[in-house]
Amino acid sequence: MGRDIVASAKEFEDHAQKGYLPENLANELHNMSGADRLAVAKQIEWDMKHQLNAALPKIEFYDTGDLKSVETSGQSGSTAWTDHVELDKNSGKVRAEAKTDDTKLSYERITSTELTVKDTNGNTTQHYETSTRVSGVDVKISSNNESWSYDAKSGKMLTHDQATSYGKKLHEEYDATTGKEKSADEVNSNGTVHRTYDPNTGKLRQEDLNNNDKSHETIKYNSNGDRLSREKQYGVNGSQGTREWVYSPRTGKEVYSEWRDPNGKVEKHNIDENGKWTRIED
């Protein structure tokens, strides 16, 4: 005896209305024979066209009858929201999801969008968020955009990039075998930073900072990630002097400092656990 197409369509619609996850809905159809799946999809399309169930989410199908997208929407107080999910034709896994919110108040309006994109292995390859706040003639826009790439053989992360509306730009690289971070380059409001990591442990080993005031800093760490030393060159290439600090890996506090002025004069200090500086006389 063949499948009851109308009953199967109604069951699917009931599950969709109750908020079943799109991947679970996709599996319901994908587990049917090709002919039954296509027939059920056409029945659901007919039901939607004739508005037999106004509470049913917006649903799209591929030409095979497999689930293509599910879009739900609603209202919560002053906020109207929409969640649109697209699925992979072959696997039925989520390929992309876009969420939108629109909040209308008497004194302002806030709209936001969040987009997530995944590859065929389920790894997130992009995550984007943006928000616009309008209050009278005052408009504020913020955004954060991140992306990832993965090694085809190991499946481990290779790179991570980020860009924000407040000026931060970040690029990170990872070891394809261990999955541990190797290096990072960042641009922020203070300047630029290059970080180097131990690819076997992922521990930070060194930071090189070029600050907007033309100073340069080098910070070194031991194999445990504890800060060992920091050297700061004031002015271009230390033209205004250089100061170095040495840290205790045990406490993380400064224990020694040395100042070298442009004329070659050196001033040294020991620093105790209370932060007191004592000059070292040569």
MIDOSE-1310 file (N, C-alpha, C; in nm, 2 decimals, decimal comma, always signed):
residues 282
mgrd	+0,09/-0,12/+0,00/+0,00/+0,00/+0,00/+0,09/+0,12/+0,00; +0,06/+0,22/-0,09/+0,14/+0,34/-0,10/+0,12/+0,44/+0,01; +0,21/+0,53/+0,02/+0,20/+0,64/+0,12/+0,08/+0,73/+0,10; +0,02/+0,77/+0,21/-0,09/+0,87/+0,20/-0,02/+1,01/+0,19
ivas	-0,02/+1,06/+0,07/+0,05/+1,19/+0,04/-0,01/+1,30/+0,12; -0,14/+1,31/+0,12/-0,21/+1,42/+0,19/-0,18/+1,41/+0,34; -0,19/+1,29/+0,40/-0,17/+1,28/+0,54/-0,02/+1,31/+0,58; +0,07/+1,26/+0,49/+0,22/+1,29/+0,51/+0,24/+1,44/+0,51
akef	+0,18/+1,51/+0,41/+0,20/+1,65/+0,40/+0,15/+1,72/+0,53; +0,03/+1,68/+0,58/-0,03/+1,74/+0,69/+0,06/+1,72/+0,82; +0,12/+1,60/+0,83/+0,21/+1,57/+0,94/+0,33/+1,66/+0,93; +0,39/+1,68/+0,82/+0,50/+1,77/+0,80/+0,47/+1,91/+0,84
edha	+0,35/+1,96/+0,79/+0,31/+2,09/+0,82/+0,29/+2,11/+0,97; +0,24/+2,01/+1,04/+0,22/+2,02/+1,18/+0,35/+2,03/+1,25; +0,45/+1,95/+1,21/+0,58/+1,96/+1,27/+0,65/+2,09/+1,25; +0,63/+2,15/+1,12/+0,69/+2,28/+1,09/+0,62/+2,39/+1,18
qkgy	+0,49/+2,38/+1,19/+0,42/+2,48/+1,27/+0,46/+2,47/+1,42; +0,49/+2,35/+1,47/+0,53/+2,34/+1,61/+0,68/+2,38/+1,63; +0,75/+2,41/+1,53/+0,89/+2,46/+1,55/+0,99/+2,36/+1,54; +0,97/+2,24/+1,47/+1,07/+2,14/+1,46/+1,19/+2,21/+1,39
lpen	+1,31/+2,16/+1,43/+1,43/+2,22/+1,36/+1,43/+2,19/+1,21; +1,48/+2,29/+1,13/+1,48/+2,27/+0,99/+1,55/+2,14/+0,94; +1,66/+2,10/+1,01/+1,73/+1,98/+0,97/+1,64/+1,86/+1,00; +1,56/+1,86/+1,10/+1,47/+1,74/+1,13/+1,36/+1,74/+1,03
lane	+1,31/+1,85/+0,98/+1,21/+1,86/+0,88/+1,27/+1,81/+0,75; +1,40/+1,84/+0,72/+1,46/+1,80/+0,60/+1,48/+1,65/+0,60; +1,51/+1,59/+0,71/+1,52/+1,44/+0,72/+1,39/+1,37/+0,70; +1,28/+1,43/+0,74/+1,15/+1,37/+0,72/+1,13/+1,35/+0,57
lhnm	+1,16/+1,45/+0,49/+1,14/+1,44/+0,35/+1,25/+1,35/+0,28; +1,37/+1,37/+0,33/+1,48/+1,30/+0,26/+1,47/+1,15/+0,28; +1,41/+1,10/+0,39/+1,39/+0,96/+0,41/+1,28/+0,89/+0,33; +1,21/+0,97/+0,25/+1,10/+0,92/+0,17/+1,16/+0,88/+0,03
sgad	+1,09/+0,80/-0,04/+1,14/+0,77/-0,18/+1,13/+0,89/-0,26; +1,20/+0,90/-0,37/+1,20/+1,02/-0,45/+1,06/+1,06/-0,50; +0,98/+0,97/-0,54/+0,85/+1,00/-0,59/+0,76/+1,05/-0,48; +0,76/+0,98/-0,36/+0,68/+1,03/-0,25/+0,72/+1,16/-0,20
rlav	+0,86/+1,19/-0,20/+0,91/+1,31/-0,15/+0,86/+1,43/-0,24; +0,87/+1,41/-0,37/+0,82/+1,51/-0,46/+0,67/+1,54/-0,45; +0,60/+1,43/-0,43/+0,45/+1,44/-0,42/+0,41/+1,51/-0,30; +0,48/+1,48/-0,18/+0,45/+1,55/-0,06/+0,48/+1,70/-0,07
akqi	+0,60/+1,73/-0,13/+0,64/+1,87/-0,14/+0,54/+1,94/-0,22; +0,49/+1,89/-0,33/+0,39/+1,95/-0,41/+0,26/+1,97/-0,34; +0,22/+1,88/-0,25/+0,10/+1,89/-0,17/+0,11/+2,01/-0,07; +0,23/+2,02/-0,01/+0,26/+2,13/+0,08/+0,25/+2,26/+0,01
ewdm	+0,31/+2,27/-0,11/+0,31/+2,39/-0,19/+0,17/+2,43/-0,22; +0,08/+2,33/-0,25/-0,06/+2,36/-0,28/-0,13/+2,41/-0,16; -0,10/+2,35/-0,05/-0,16/+2,40/+0,08/-0,12/+2,54/+0,11; +0,00/+2,57/+0,09/+0,05/+2,71/+0,12/-0,01/+2,81/+0,02
khql	-0,02/+2,77/-0,10/-0,08/+2,86/-0,21/-0,22/+2,89/-0,18; -0,29/+2,80/-0,12/-0,44/+2,82/-0,09/-0,46/+2,86/+0,05; -0,35/+2,88/+0,12/-0,35/+2,93/+0,26/-0,44/+2,85/+0,35; -0,42/+2,72/+0,34/-0,50/+2,63/+0,43/-0,45/+2,64/+0,57
naal	-0,33/+2,68/+0,59/-0,28/+2,69/+0,73/-0,19/+2,82/+0,74; -0,26/+2,93/+0,79/-0,19/+3,06/+0,79/-0,07/+3,06/+0,89; -0,07/+2,97/+0,99/+0,04/+2,97/+1,08/+0,16/+2,90/+1,03; +0,16/+2,84/+0,92/+0,27/+2,76/+0,86/+0,38/+2,85/+0,82
pkie	+0,51/+2,82/+0,85/+0,62/+2,90/+0,81/+0,63/+2,90/+0,66; +0,70/+3,00/+0,60/+0,73/+3,00/+0,46/+0,83/+2,89/+0,43; +0,79/+2,80/+0,33/+0,88/+2,68/+0,30/+0,90/+2,68/+0,16; +1,03/+2,65/+0,12/+1,07/+2,63/-0,02/+1,13/+2,49/-0,04
fydt	+1,12/+2,43/-0,16/+1,17/+2,30/-0,19/+1,26/+2,31/-0,31; +1,35/+2,21/-0,32/+1,43/+2,19/-0,44/+1,35/+2,12/-0,54; +1,40/+2,11/-0,66/+1,32/+2,04/-0,77/+1,31/+1,89/-0,74; +1,38/+1,84/-0,64/+1,37/+1,70/-0,60/+1,27/+1,67/-0,49
gdlk	+1,22/+1,78/-0,44/+1,13/+1,77/-0,33/+1,20/+1,79/-0,19; +1,33/+1,79/-0,20/+1,40/+1,81/-0,07/+1,38/+1,95/-0,02; +1,39/+1,97/+0,11/+1,37/+2,10/+0,17/+1,48/+2,20/+0,14; +1,44/+2,31/+0,09/+1,54/+2,42/+0,06/+1,55/+2,52/+0,17
svet	+1,44/+2,57/+0,22/+1,44/+2,68/+0,32/+1,32/+2,68/+0,40; +1,33/+2,73/+0,53/+1,22/+2,75/+0,62/+1,24/+2,89/+0,68; +1,13/+2,97/+0,67/+1,13/+3,10/+0,73/+1,02/+3,12/+0,82; +1,05/+3,15/+0,95/+0,95/+3,18/+1,05/+0,96/+3,33/+1,09
sgqs	+0,85/+3,38/+1,14/+0,85/+3,52/+1,18/+0,75/+3,54/+1,29; +0,76/+3,65/+1,36/+0,67/+3,67/+1,47/+0,69/+3,81/+1,53; +0,62/+3,83/+1,64/+0,62/+3,96/+1,71/+0,63/+3,93/+1,86; +0,73/+4,00/+1,92/+0,75/+3,99/+2,06/+0,75/+4,13/+2,12
gsta	+0,64/+4,18/+2,18/+0,63/+4,32/+2,23/+0,65/+4,41/+2,11; +0,75/+4,50/+2,12/+0,77/+4,60/+2,01/+0,86/+4,55/+1,91; +0,91/+4,42/+1,91/+1,01/+4,37/+1,82/+0,94/+4,27/+1,72; +0,96/+4,29/+1,59/+0,92/+4,20/+1,49/+1,05/+4,12/+1,45
wtdh	+1,04/+3,99/+1,44/+1,16/+3,91/+1,41/+1,13/+3,81/+1,29; +1,24/+3,78/+1,22/+1,23/+3,68/+1,12/+1,36/+3,59/+1,13; +1,34/+3,46/+1,11/+1,45/+3,36/+1,10/+1,44/+3,28/+0,98; +1,54/+3,30/+0,89/+1,54/+3,23/+0,76/+1,65/+3,13/+0,75
veld	+1,62/+3,00/+0,73/+1,72/+2,90/+0,73/+1,72/+2,83/+0,59; +1,84/+2,82/+0,53/+1,86/+2,75/+0,41/+1,94/+2,62/+0,43; +1,90/+2,51/+0,36/+1,95/+2,38/+0,38/+2,02/+2,33/+0,26; +2,12/+2,24/+0,28/+2,19/+2,18/+0,17/+2,10/+2,08/+0,10
knsg	+2,10/+2,08/-0,03/+2,01/+1,99/-0,11/+2,04/+1,84/-0,08; +2,17/+1,80/-0,07/+2,21/+1,66/-0,06/+2,21/+1,61/+0,09; +2,26/+1,69/+0,18/+2,27/+1,65/+0,32/+2,16/+1,69/+0,41; +2,08/+1,79/+0,37/+1,98/+1,84/+0,46/+2,03/+1,92/+0,57
kvra	+2,16/+1,95/+0,58/+2,22/+2,02/+0,69/+2,20/+2,17/+0,66; +2,20/+2,25/+0,77/+2,19/+2,40/+0,75/+2,31/+2,45/+0,68; +2,28/+2,53/+0,57/+2,38/+2,59/+0,49/+2,40/+2,74/+0,53; +2,29/+2,80/+0,56/+2,30/+2,94/+0,60/+2,18/+2,98/+0,68
eakt	+2,19/+3,08/+0,77/+2,08/+3,12/+0,85/+2,09/+3,27/+0,87; +1,98/+3,34/+0,84/+1,98/+3,49/+0,86/+1,86/+3,52/+0,96; +1,90/+3,60/+1,06/+1,80/+3,64/+1,16/+1,79/+3,79/+1,16; +1,67/+3,85/+1,16/+1,65/+3,99/+1,16/+1,56/+4,03/+1,27
ddtk	+1,58/+4,14/+1,33/+1,50/+4,20/+1,44/+1,47/+4,35/+1,40; +1,35/+4,39/+1,42/+1,31/+4,53/+1,40/+1,23/+4,58/+1,52; +1,29/+4,66/+1,60/+1,23/+4,71/+1,72/+1,19/+4,86/+1,70; +1,06/+4,89/+1,72/+1,01/+5,02/+1,70/+0,96/+5,07/+1,84
lsye	+1,02/+5,18/+1,89/+0,98/+5,24/+2,01/+0,94/+5,39/+1,98; +0,88/+5,45/+2,08/+0,84/+5,59/+2,06/+0,95/+5,68/+2,04; +1,07/+5,65/+2,09/+1,19/+5,74/+2,09/+1,30/+5,69/+2,00; +1,30/+5,57/+1,95/+1,40/+5,52/+1,86/+1,36/+5,39/+1,79
rits	+1,44/+5,36/+1,69/+1,41/+5,23/+1,61/+1,55/+5,16/+1,60; +1,55/+5,03/+1,63/+1,67/+4,95/+1,62/+1,64/+4,83/+1,52; +1,73/+4,82/+1,42/+1,72/+4,70/+1,33/+1,85/+4,63/+1,34; +1,84/+4,50/+1,34/+1,97/+4,42/+1,34/+1,95/+4,29/+1,26
telt	+2,07/+4,25/+1,20/+2,08/+4,13/+1,12/+2,19/+4,05/+1,16; +2,17/+3,92/+1,17/+2,28/+3,82/+1,20/+2,28/+3,71/+1,09; +2,39/+3,69/+1,03/+2,41/+3,59/+0,92/+2,51/+3,49/+0,96; +2,48/+3,36/+0,95/+2,57/+3,25/+0,97/+2,58/+3,16/+0,85
vkdt	+2,70/+3,14/+0,80/+2,72/+3,05/+0,68/+2,80/+2,93/+0,72; +2,77/+2,81/+0,67/+2,84/+2,69/+0,71/+2,88/+2,61/+0,58; +2,99/+2,53/+0,59/+3,03/+2,45/+0,48/+2,97/+2,31/+0,49; +3,00/+2,22/+0,40/+2,93/+2,09/+0,39/+2,97/+2,01/+0,52
ngnt	+3,07/+2,04/+0,59/+3,11/+1,97/+0,71/+3,05/+2,02/+0,83; +2,97/+2,13/+0,82/+2,90/+2,19/+0,93/+2,99/+2,29/+1,00; +3,11/+2,33/+0,95/+3,19/+2,43/+1,01/+3,14/+2,57/+0,97; +3,14/+2,66/+1,06/+3,10/+2,80/+1,03/+3,21/+2,87/+0,96
tqhy	+3,18/+2,92/+0,84/+3,27/+2,99/+0,75/+3,26/+3,14/+0,76; +3,14/+3,19/+0,80/+3,12/+3,33/+0,82/+3,01/+3,36/+0,92; +3,04/+3,46/+1,00/+2,94/+3,51/+1,09/+2,94/+3,66/+1,09; +2,82/+3,72/+1,05/+2,81/+3,86/+1,03/+2,70/+3,92/+1,12
etst	+2,73/+4,03/+1,19/+2,62/+4,09/+1,27/+2,63/+4,24/+1,24; +2,51/+4,30/+1,23/+2,51/+4,45/+1,21/+2,38/+4,50/+1,28; +2,39/+4,62/+1,33/+2,28/+4,69/+1,40/+2,28/+4,83/+1,37; +2,16/+4,89/+1,35/+2,14/+5,03/+1,32/+2,04/+5,08/+1,42
rvsg	+2,08/+5,19/+1,49/+2,00/+5,25/+1,59/+1,97/+5,40/+1,55; +1,84/+5,43/+1,53/+1,80/+5,56/+1,49/+1,72/+5,63/+1,60; +1,77/+5,74/+1,64/+1,70/+5,82/+1,74/+1,69/+5,96/+1,70; +1,58/+6,01/+1,65/+1,57/+6,14/+1,59/+1,66/+6,14/+1,46
vdvk	+1,76/+6,23/+1,46/+1,85/+6,24/+1,35/+1,99/+6,18/+1,39; +1,99/+6,11/+1,51/+2,11/+6,05/+1,55/+2,11/+5,90/+1,50; +2,21/+5,86/+1,42/+2,21/+5,73/+1,37/+2,35/+5,66/+1,41; +2,34/+5,54/+1,46/+2,46/+5,47/+1,50/+2,45/+5,33/+1,44
issn	+2,56/+5,30/+1,37/+2,57/+5,17/+1,30/+2,69/+5,09/+1,35; +2,67/+4,97/+1,39/+2,78/+4,88/+1,44/+2,78/+4,75/+1,36; +2,89/+4,69/+1,34/+2,90/+4,57/+1,27/+3,02/+4,49/+1,31; +3,01/+4,35/+1,29/+3,12/+4,26/+1,32/+3,11/+4,15/+1,22
nesw	+3,22/+4,13/+1,14/+3,22/+4,03/+1,04/+3,34/+3,94/+1,06; +3,31/+3,81/+1,07/+3,42/+3,71/+1,09/+3,41/+3,60/+0,99; +3,52/+3,55/+0,95/+3,53/+3,44/+0,86/+3,64/+3,34/+0,90; +3,62/+3,21/+0,86/+3,71/+3,10/+0,89/+3,73/+3,02/+0,77
syda	+3,85/+2,96/+0,76/+3,88/+2,86/+0,66/+3,94/+2,73/+0,73; +3,93/+2,62/+0,66/+3,96/+2,49/+0,72/+4,05/+2,41/+0,63; +4,13/+2,32/+0,68/+4,21/+2,23/+0,60/+4,13/+2,12/+0,55; +4,14/+2,09/+0,42/+4,06/+1,99/+0,35/+4,08/+1,85/+0,41
ksgk	+4,21/+1,82/+0,45/+4,24/+1,68/+0,50/+4,21/+1,66/+0,65; +4,26/+1,75/+0,73/+4,24/+1,74/+0,87/+4,11/+1,79/+0,93; +4,05/+1,89/+0,85/+3,93/+1,95/+0,90/+3,96/+2,06/+1,00; +4,08/+2,08/+1,04/+4,11/+2,18/+1,14/+4,12/+2,32/+1,08
mlth	+4,09/+2,42/+1,17/+4,09/+2,56/+1,13/+4,23/+2,60/+1,08; +4,23/+2,68/+0,97/+4,35/+2,73/+0,91/+4,36/+2,88/+0,94; +4,25/+2,95/+0,92/+4,26/+3,10/+0,93/+4,13/+3,15/+1,00; +4,14/+3,26/+1,06/+4,03/+3,34/+1,12/+4,05/+3,48/+1,09
dqat	+3,95/+3,55/+1,03/+3,96/+3,69/+1,00/+3,84/+3,77/+1,07; +3,87/+3,89/+1,11/+3,76/+3,97/+1,18/+3,78/+4,11/+1,14; +3,67/+4,18/+1,11/+3,66/+4,32/+1,09/+3,54/+4,38/+1,15; +3,56/+4,49/+1,23/+3,45/+4,55/+1,30/+3,44/+4,70/+1,26
sygk	+3,32/+4,75/+1,29/+3,29/+4,89/+1,25/+3,37/+4,99/+1,33; +3,43/+4,95/+1,45/+3,51/+5,04/+1,53/+3,66/+5,03/+1,49; +3,69/+4,97/+1,38/+3,82/+4,98/+1,33/+3,92/+4,86/+1,35; +3,87/+4,76/+1,42/+3,96/+4,64/+1,45/+3,96/+4,55/+1,33
klhe	+4,08/+4,51/+1,29/+4,10/+4,41/+1,18/+4,20/+4,30/+1,24; +4,16/+4,18/+1,22/+4,24/+4,07/+1,28/+4,25/+3,96/+1,18; +4,37/+3,91/+1,17/+4,40/+3,79/+1,08/+4,48/+3,69/+1,17; +4,43/+3,57/+1,19/+4,49/+3,46/+1,26/+4,52/+3,34/+1,18
eyda	+4,63/+3,28/+1,20/+4,67/+3,15/+1,12/+4,69/+3,04/+1,22; +4,65/+2,92/+1,18/+4,66/+2,80/+1,27/+4,73/+2,69/+1,20; +4,79/+2,60/+1,28/+4,86/+2,48/+1,23/+4,76/+2,38/+1,18; +4,77/+2,33/+1,06/+4,67/+2,23/+1,01/+4,67/+2,10/+1,08
ttgk	+4,79/+2,07/+1,14/+4,80/+1,94/+1,21/+4,75/+1,94/+1,35; +4,80/+2,04/+1,42/+4,77/+2,05/+1,57/+4,64/+2,13/+1,59; +4,61/+2,22/+1,50/+4,49/+2,31/+1,52/+4,52/+2,42/+1,61; +4,65/+2,44/+1,65/+4,69/+2,54/+1,74/+4,73/+2,67/+1,66
eksa	+4,71/+2,78/+1,73/+4,74/+2,91/+1,66/+4,89/+2,93/+1,64; +4,93/+2,98/+1,52/+5,07/+3,01/+1,49/+5,10/+3,16/+1,50; +5,01/+3,24/+1,44/+5,04/+3,38/+1,44/+4,91/+3,46/+1,43; +4,92/+3,59/+1,46/+4,81/+3,68/+1,45/+4,86/+3,82/+1,42
devn	+4,78/+3,89/+1,33/+4,81/+4,03/+1,30/+4,68/+4,11/+1,33; +4,70/+4,22/+1,40/+4,58/+4,30/+1,44/+4,60/+4,44/+1,42; +4,50/+4,51/+1,37/+4,50/+4,66/+1,36/+4,39/+4,70/+1,45; +4,42/+4,80/+1,55/+4,32/+4,85/+1,64/+4,34/+5,00/+1,65
sngt	+4,27/+5,06/+1,74/+4,27/+5,20/+1,76/+4,41/+5,25/+1,81; +4,49/+5,16/+1,87/+4,62/+5,20/+1,93/+4,73/+5,18/+1,83; +4,71/+5,10/+1,72/+4,82/+5,08/+1,62/+4,80/+4,94/+1,57; +4,92/+4,87/+1,55/+4,92/+4,73/+1,50/+4,99/+4,64/+1,60
vhrt	+4,95/+4,51/+1,59/+5,02/+4,41/+1,68/+5,04/+4,28/+1,60; +5,16/+4,23/+1,61/+5,19/+4,10/+1,55/+5,22/+4,00/+1,66; +5,15/+3,89/+1,67/+5,17/+3,79/+1,77/+5,22/+3,66/+1,71; +5,31/+3,60/+1,79/+5,37/+3,47/+1,74/+5,34/+3,37/+1,85
ydpn	+5,29/+3,25/+1,81/+5,25/+3,14/+1,91/+5,33/+3,02/+1,88; +5,34/+2,93/+1,98/+5,40/+2,80/+1,97/+5,30/+2,71/+1,90; +5,32/+2,66/+1,78/+5,22/+2,59/+1,71/+5,18/+2,45/+1,77; +5,27/+2,40/+1,86/+5,24/+2,28/+1,93/+5,15/+2,29/+2,05
tgkl	+5,17/+2,41/+2,12/+5,09/+2,43/+2,24/+4,98/+2,54/+2,23; +5,00/+2,63/+2,13/+4,91/+2,74/+2,11/+4,94/+2,85/+2,21; +5,05/+2,84/+2,29/+5,08/+2,94/+2,38/+5,15/+3,07/+2,32; +5,12/+3,18/+2,36/+5,17/+3,31/+2,31/+5,32/+3,31/+2,34
rqed	+5,41/+3,34/+2,24/+5,55/+3,35/+2,27/+5,60/+3,50/+2,25; +5,55/+3,58/+2,16/+5,60/+3,71/+2,14/+5,49/+3,80/+2,08; +5,50/+3,93/+2,13/+5,41/+4,03/+2,07/+5,50/+4,15/+2,02; +5,47/+4,20/+1,90/+5,54/+4,32/+1,85/+5,44/+4,42/+1,82
lnnn	+5,44/+4,54/+1,89/+5,34/+4,64/+1,88/+5,40/+4,77/+1,81; +5,34/+4,82/+1,71/+5,37/+4,95/+1,66/+5,26/+5,04/+1,69; +5,28/+5,13/+1,78/+5,18/+5,22/+1,83/+5,17/+5,35/+1,75; +5,05/+5,41/+1,76/+5,02/+5,53/+1,68/+5,12/+5,65/+1,72
dksh	+5,17/+5,64/+1,84/+5,26/+5,75/+1,89/+5,40/+5,73/+1,84; +5,42/+5,63/+1,75/+5,55/+5,60/+1,68/+5,64/+5,51/+1,77; +5,59/+5,48/+1,89/+5,67/+5,39/+1,98/+5,65/+5,24/+1,93; +5,75/+5,16/+1,97/+5,75/+5,02/+1,94/+5,77/+4,94/+2,06
etik	+5,70/+4,83/+2,08/+5,71/+4,74/+2,19/+5,73/+4,60/+2,15; +5,81/+4,53/+2,22/+5,83/+4,38/+2,21/+5,81/+4,31/+2,34; +5,72/+4,22/+2,35/+5,69/+4,15/+2,47/+5,72/+4,00/+2,45; +5,79/+3,94/+2,53/+5,83/+3,80/+2,52/+5,77/+3,72/+2,63
ynsn	+5,74/+3,59/+2,60/+5,67/+3,50/+2,69/+5,75/+3,37/+2,70; +5,74/+3,29/+2,81/+5,81/+3,16/+2,81/+5,71/+3,06/+2,76; +5,75/+2,93/+2,76/+5,68/+2,82/+2,70/+5,54/+2,80/+2,77; +5,52/+2,85/+2,89/+5,40/+2,84/+2,96/+5,30/+2,96/+2,93
gdrl	+5,35/+3,05/+2,85/+5,27/+3,17/+2,82/+5,28/+3,28/+2,93; +5,38/+3,27/+3,02/+5,41/+3,37/+3,12/+5,49/+3,48/+3,06; +5,46/+3,61/+3,09/+5,54/+3,72/+3,04/+5,68/+3,72/+3,10; +5,78/+3,73/+3,02/+5,92/+3,74/+3,06/+5,97/+3,88/+3,06
srek	+5,95/+3,95/+2,95/+6,01/+4,08/+2,94/+5,93/+4,17/+2,84; +5,95/+4,30/+2,86/+5,89/+4,39/+2,77/+5,99/+4,51/+2,74; +6,01/+4,54/+2,61/+6,09/+4,65/+2,58/+6,01/+4,75/+2,49; +6,02/+4,88/+2,53/+5,95/+4,98/+2,46/+6,04/+5,09/+2,41
qygv	+6,04/+5,11/+2,28/+6,12/+5,21/+2,22/+6,04/+5,33/+2,20; +6,07/+5,44/+2,26/+6,00/+5,57/+2,24/+6,05/+5,65/+2,12; +5,96/+5,69/+2,04/+6,00/+5,76/+1,92/+6,04/+5,66/+1,81; +6,07/+5,71/+1,69/+6,11/+5,62/+1,58/+6,24/+5,56/+1,61
ngsq	+6,24/+5,42/+1,61/+6,36/+5,34/+1,64/+6,43/+5,38/+1,77; +6,35/+5,42/+1,87/+6,41/+5,45/+2,00/+6,48/+5,58/+2,01; +6,44/+5,67/+1,92/+6,51/+5,80/+1,91/+6,49/+5,89/+2,04; +6,39/+5,85/+2,12/+6,36/+5,92/+2,24/+6,39/+5,84/+2,37
gtre	+6,46/+5,72/+2,35/+6,50/+5,64/+2,46/+6,42/+5,50/+2,45; +6,48/+5,41/+2,53/+6,42/+5,27/+2,54/+6,42/+5,23/+2,68; +6,30/+5,17/+2,72/+6,29/+5,11/+2,85/+6,26/+4,96/+2,84; +6,32/+4,88/+2,93/+6,30/+4,74/+2,93/+6,25/+4,70/+3,07
wvys	+6,16/+4,61/+3,08/+6,11/+4,55/+3,20/+6,13/+4,40/+3,20; +6,17/+4,34/+3,32/+6,18/+4,20/+3,33/+6,07/+4,16/+3,43; +6,00/+4,05/+3,41/+5,89/+4,00/+3,49/+5,92/+3,87/+3,56; +5,86/+3,85/+3,67/+5,87/+3,72/+3,74/+5,76/+3,63/+3,68
prtg	+5,80/+3,51/+3,63/+5,70/+3,42/+3,58/+5,61/+3,36/+3,69; +5,66/+3,37/+3,81/+5,59/+3,32/+3,93/+5,47/+3,41/+3,96; +5,50/+3,54/+3,97/+5,40/+3,64/+4,02/+5,34/+3,72/+3,90; +5,42/+3,73/+3,79/+5,37/+3,82/+3,68/+5,41/+3,96/+3,70
kevy	+5,48/+4,00/+3,81/+5,51/+4,13/+3,85/+5,65/+4,17/+3,79; +5,67/+4,30/+3,78/+5,80/+4,35/+3,73/+5,90/+4,33/+3,84; +6,02/+4,29/+3,81/+6,13/+4,27/+3,90/+6,25/+4,35/+3,87; +6,26/+4,40/+3,75/+6,38/+4,48/+3,70/+6,34/+4,57/+3,59
sewr	+6,40/+4,69/+3,58/+6,37/+4,78/+3,48/+6,50/+4,85/+3,44; +6,52/+4,88/+3,31/+6,64/+4,94/+3,26/+6,60/+5,05/+3,16; +6,66/+5,17/+3,18/+6,63/+5,28/+3,09/+6,76/+5,32/+3,01; +6,75/+5,33/+2,88/+6,86/+5,36/+2,79/+6,82/+5,49/+2,72
dpng	+6,89/+5,60/+2,74/+6,85/+5,72/+2,67/+6,92/+5,73/+2,54; +6,88/+5,82/+2,45/+6,95/+5,83/+2,32/+7,10/+5,85/+2,32; +7,15/+5,91/+2,43/+7,29/+5,94/+2,44/+7,37/+5,82/+2,49; +7,31/+5,71/+2,52/+7,38/+5,59/+2,57/+7,38/+5,58/+2,72
kvek	+7,32/+5,67/+2,79/+7,32/+5,66/+2,94/+7,22/+5,55/+2,98; +7,26/+5,47/+3,08/+7,18/+5,35/+3,12/+7,15/+5,37/+3,27; +7,02/+5,35/+3,30/+6,98/+5,36/+3,44/+6,90/+5,23/+3,48; +6,95/+5,16/+3,58/+6,89/+5,03/+3,62/+6,82/+5,04/+3,75
hnid	+6,71/+4,96/+3,77/+6,64/+4,95/+3,89/+6,59/+4,81/+3,92; +6,61/+4,76/+4,04/+6,54/+4,64/+4,09/+6,40/+4,69/+4,14; +6,30/+4,60/+4,13/+6,17/+4,63/+4,18/+6,12/+4,51/+4,27; +6,08/+4,55/+4,39/+6,04/+4,44/+4,48/+5,90/+4,41/+4,47
engk	+5,85/+4,31/+4,54/+5,71/+4,26/+4,53/+5,61/+4,36/+4,56; +5,65/+4,47/+4,63/+5,55/+4,58/+4,66/+5,55/+4,69/+4,56; +5,64/+4,67/+4,46/+5,64/+4,77/+4,35/+5,74/+4,88/+4,38; +5,82/+4,87/+4,48/+5,92/+4,97/+4,51/+6,05/+4,96/+4,42
wtri	+6,09/+5,07/+4,36/+6,20/+5,07/+4,27/+6,33/+5,11/+4,35; +6,44/+5,03/+4,33/+6,57/+5,06/+4,39/+6,67/+5,07/+4,29; +6,73/+5,19/+4,28/+6,83/+5,21/+4,17/+6,96/+5,13/+4,20; +7,01/+5,07/+4,09/+7,13/+4,99/+4,10/+7,25/+5,08/+4,06
ed	+7,34/+5,10/+4,15/+7,46/+5,19/+4,12/+7,57/+5,10/+4,06; +7,62/+5,15/+3,95/+7,73/+5,08/+3,89/+7,86/+5,10/+3,97
